[in-house]
Amino acid sequence: MAPSNQTAVLRPPKKEGAEISSNPTGANGPPKRILEIAYAFWRSKALLSAVELGLFTMLAEGPQDLATLTRRTGIHERGARDFFDALVALGALRRDAQGRYGNDPEFDRYLDRRKPTYLGGLLEHLNVRHYHNWGLLTQALRTGAPPSDGVGNYKALHDGHPMQEIFLSGMTAGSLVAAQAIAAKFPWRKFSTVMDIGTAQGGAAVEIARAHPHLTGGGFDLPAVEPTFTRYVDEQGLSDRLRFHPGDFFSDPLPRADVLVMGRILHNWDLPTRKMLIAKAYRTVPPGGAIIVYDPLIDDNRSTDAHCLLSSLNMLIETSGGAEYTGADCEEWMRQAGFVEVNAEPLGDMHTAIVGYKTL
Ligand SMILES: C[S@@+](CC[C@H](N)C(=O)[O-])C[C@H]1O[C@@H](n2cnc3c(N)ncnc32)[C@H](O)[C@@H]1O
């Protein structure tokens, strides 16, 4: 049979020379990866809406049937069954023989608001900010400027902006795994004090201090962050060891401590600012002190870790000069500032820490 016009259009023209595809056999298979990537936001939004509706917190009380769950979440019955069953198919919920829904254990542990392991603050932040802002990616790519109102403008964010609370608690949730890994992996017994620079609620300082009762210190951030920091640290029972230090890292000296932590700070700013902050940290820590930087670092080959490269595009959307960078970049900036024994430490989530020491 002669090929129809439609078939001829769909068939790609034969290429001369080297094949660029990293999966040459895939060219003859179904467009699996294309469809997976293209539809990924459907899955993502279903999960974000489930958190927004408090679904996992409700189901943490025990299994519930369709009618009860529909009523308690306040959603319309037209989409309810498909919504809950889609979450079953995604592995977020389970459905028992009586048709009652329950949480998958992972989702129960991290998305029940009443548990101390709650990570939903991160998803709430993704839902209200990033999901909307990523719709503006093409515009950001065309202009090279942030199309959103940008969290890069921190002073405006903290000046009565309705997004401030959700941003700050989103930071705590987003740093939790990284902060616990830093608490576990770094040789804290050799040090007495820690200061978290750009601390937000103090999430990293809290995890480190909780794991190491001999440590004291606190967090440094813009003055408007103080009430949120104080409340969070108080709730965690650590206000006797962690104190808020108000200031602006562009104009003020950093508070002194044996170890300075800069978590998800450098990626917000351009290269001269990153180098300025590392140099300031070097002047601040005593001989024998250390700096710990963590960010979603791009792999040195800039090809394998899609999340971190996409995170760099998130900085394009959110800030006027920020971007992610590689571990090799950060190691070089630290050595230039004077730090020695600089090394990288993966943190078990999408973040990597770079640690450097000041010679005794
Ligand atoms: C992306 S958040 C990171 C929060 C936290 N370190 C973490 O990893 O979750 C950046 C933080 O830097 C703070 N910040 C921004 N500009 C600052 C400045 N000029 N001086 C001090 N802190 C600043 C912000 O208020 C915000 O809390």
The ligand as an SDF file (V2000), in Angstrom:
LIG
                    3D

 27 29  0  0  0  0  0  0  0  0999 V2000
   16.0890   30.9110   49.5630 C   0  0  0  0  0  0  0  0  0  0  0  0
   15.9840   31.4140   51.2220 S   0  0  0  0  0  0  0  0  0  0  0  0
   16.9570   30.1690   52.0280 C   0  0  0  0  0  0  0  0  0  0  0  0
   16.4970   29.8970   53.4170 C   0  0  0  0  0  0  0  0  0  0  0  0
   17.2410   28.7910   54.1560 C   0  0  0  0  0  0  0  0  0  0  0  0
   18.6500   29.0670   54.3010 N   0  0  0  0  0  0  0  0  0  0  0  0
   17.0280   27.4560   53.4760 C   0  0  0  0  0  0  0  0  0  0  0  0
   17.9520   26.8690   52.9240 O   0  0  0  0  0  0  0  0  0  0  0  0
   15.9010   26.9690   53.5140 O   0  0  0  0  0  0  0  0  0  0  0  0
   17.0320   32.8410   51.2790 C   0  0  0  0  0  0  0  0  0  0  0  0
   17.0350   33.5810   52.6080 C   0  0  0  0  0  0  0  0  0  0  0  0
   17.9920   34.6400   52.5340 O   0  0  0  0  0  0  0  0  0  0  0  0
   17.4550   35.7700   53.1940 C   0  0  0  0  0  0  0  0  0  0  0  0
   18.0660   37.0080   52.6730 N   0  0  0  0  0  0  0  0  0  0  0  0
   17.8300   37.5660   51.4670 C   0  0  0  0  0  0  0  0  0  0  0  0
   18.5230   38.7080   51.3360 N   0  0  0  0  0  0  0  0  0  0  0  0
   19.1950   38.8710   52.5030 C   0  0  0  0  0  0  0  0  0  0  0  0
   20.0790   39.8800   52.9690 C   0  0  0  0  0  0  0  0  0  0  0  0
   20.4090   40.9200   52.2070 N   0  0  0  0  0  0  0  0  0  0  0  0
   20.6130   39.7330   54.2100 N   0  0  0  0  0  0  0  0  0  0  0  0
   20.2680   38.6770   54.9960 C   0  0  0  0  0  0  0  0  0  0  0  0
   19.4380   37.6860   54.5910 N   0  0  0  0  0  0  0  0  0  0  0  0
   18.9090   37.7900   53.3630 C   0  0  0  0  0  0  0  0  0  0  0  0
   15.9760   35.6950   52.8630 C   0  0  0  0  0  0  0  0  0  0  0  0
   15.1970   36.4920   53.7340 O   0  0  0  0  0  0  0  0  0  0  0  0
   15.6960   34.2080   52.9570 C   0  0  0  0  0  0  0  0  0  0  0  0
   15.3100   33.8330   54.2560 O   0  0  0  0  0  0  0  0  0  0  0  0
  1  2  1  0
  2  3  1  0
  2 10  1  0
  3  4  1  0
  4  5  1  0
  5  6  1  0
  5  7  1  0
  7  8  2  0
  7  9  1  0
 10 11  1  0
 11 12  1  0
 11 26  1  0
 12 13  1  0
 13 14  1  0
 13 24  1  0
 14 15  1  0
 14 23  1  0
 15 16  2  0
 16 17  1  0
 17 18  1  0
 17 23  2  0
 18 19  1  0
 18 20  2  0
 20 21  1  0
 21 22  2  0
 22 23  1  0
 24 25  1  0
 24 26  1  0
 26 27  1  0
M  CHG  2   2   1   9  -1
M  END
$$$$
